[in-house]
Amino acid sequence: MVLGAGIFRLAAYEFHWWNIAPLAAMSLIGGMYLGRRFALWVPLAVLVLTDLILNVQMGYSLIYWPRAFDYSAFLLIGLLGLWARERKLGVKIGAAFATPFLFFLISNFAVWLFGLNLADAPYAKTFSGLAECYAAGLPFLRGTVIGDWAFMVVFALTAVLVQHFSGERQPELVSQVRA
């Protein structure tokens, strides 16, 4: 799952599948189903490693510090998964539903603070500038929703199957599923 997520993220850039990525899904599902030792740092490690590769490929600086907002969003999503792990299926589905919108709100807030609008000018640091930024980000939300929800289904099914077939032999890798 982890290797596949990293490879897909790199391939998505090559094929111009904008914002269709497995990282928010891996953060949420990792929080729900990975063992507590792995739940938060594994998704962030994949994000950091693929960011470094993509930054080199695109000719950007190796580290872009405003990206810390995105890392924080993924960490928050992982914490949401940890919180939902012991709750009923309806809560887990609600967390899955909210994930792409949570990421959209946080990441576009960072774009408003540090990025440029479609005219290559900084966004006005006003409520209307923030609204303009969120409106400009709406076309990217579609890919985020599609990617997050599709990968969540794949990752959750994978986690459940691993747990089913591994039983109690690997409790540190997959937590108990409670519906």
Salt bridges, closest charged atoms under 4 A:
ASP51 OD1 - ARG9 NH2 2.74
ASP51 OD2 - ARG67 NE 2.77
ASP70 OD2 - ARG67 NH1 2.22
GLU86 OE2 - ARG36 NH2 3.90
GLU86 OE1 - ARG178 NH1 2.15
